């Protein structure tokens, strides 16, 4: 299966939608490339961990690639890949297609 940014965004939206099922209507996250995932997302630490676990699981199921996103691996000078859905999709595209973690996004 070819891994594209569009397919990665689908996985991210599915993960957010599943997390949204556990949240009240006024706390649900939008399915948009600009949706914040870290600060400003309204997620507490447990919600963030749950989202990361869902993304890892769905990437494994969909693409057959095991990811561990909870390990510190980004260059502190780089943009936070969890800033928005779009920034995480770009980050995952590099990881899933190159097999390496990018230093800078």
C-alpha positions in Angstrom: 0.0 0.0 0.0 1.3 3.4 -0.9 1.5 5.7 2.1 0.4 9.3 1.2 -0.2 12.3 3.4 -3.9 12.0 2.6 -4.0 8.5 4.0 -2.1 9.6 7.1 -4.5 12.5 7.6 -7.4 9.9 7.4 -5.7 7.9 10.2 -5.3 11.1 12.3 -9.0 12.0 11.7 -10.1 8.5 12.7 -8.0 8.7 15.9 -9.4 12.1 16.8 -13.0 10.9 16.0 -12.5 7.9 18.3 -11.1 10.1 21.0 -14.0 12.6 20.5 -16.5 9.8 21.3 -15.2 9.9 24.9 -15.5 13.7 25.2 -18.5 16.0 25.7 -19.8 17.8 22.6 -18.2 21.1 23.7 -14.8 19.5 24.1 -14.6 17.6 20.8 -11.7 18.4 18.5 -12.4 19.5 14.9 -11.3 17.3 12.0 -9.2 19.9 10.3 -5.5 20.2 9.2 -5.2 23.2 11.5 -6.6 21.5 14.6 -4.1 21.8 17.4 -2.9 18.5 19.0 -0.7 19.8 21.8 -1.1 23.1 23.5 -4.4 24.7 22.7 -6.1 21.4 21.9 -8.0 21.2 25.1 -6.5 17.7 25.8 -5.2 16.9 29.3 -2.2 14.7 29.6 -4.3 11.5 29.6 -6.2 12.6 26.6 -3.0 13.4 24.7 -1.5 10.0 25.6 -4.7 8.3 24.5 -4.6 10.2 21.2 -0.9 9.2 20.6 -1.8 5.5 21.4 -4.7 5.6 18.9 -2.4 7.1 16.2 0.3 4.5 16.8 -2.3 1.6 16.7 -4.0 2.8 13.6 -0.7 3.4 11.7 0.3 -0.2 12.6 -3.1 -1.5 11.4 -3.3 0.6 8.3 0.3 0.7 7.1 1.9 -2.2 8.9 4.4 0.1 10.5 5.0 0.1 14.2 5.6 3.6 15.6 6.6 4.8 19.0 5.7 8.5 19.2 6.0 8.8 22.9 9.8 8.6 22.9 11.6 11.9 22.9 13.0 12.1 19.4 12.7 15.5 18.0 15.4 18.2 17.8 14.5 20.9 20.3 15.1 23.5 17.7 12.6 21.9 15.3 8.9 22.7 15.2 6.7 20.5 17.5 5.3 17.8 15.2 2.2 17.7 17.5 1.4 21.3 16.9 -1.4 20.6 14.4 -2.9 17.7 12.5 -1.0 18.9 9.4 2.4 19.2 11.1 2.0 15.7 12.5 0.9 14.4 9.1 4.1 15.8 7.6 6.2 14.3 10.4 4.5 10.9 10.0 4.9 11.0 6.2 8.7 11.2 6.6 8.8 8.5 9.2 6.5 6.1 7.3 8.0 6.6 3.9 11.7 7.0 4.8 11.8 4.9 8.0 13.7 7.7 9.7 12.8 10.4 12.0 13.3 13.9 10.6 15.5 16.4 12.5 13.6 19.4 11.3 10.1 19.7 9.9 
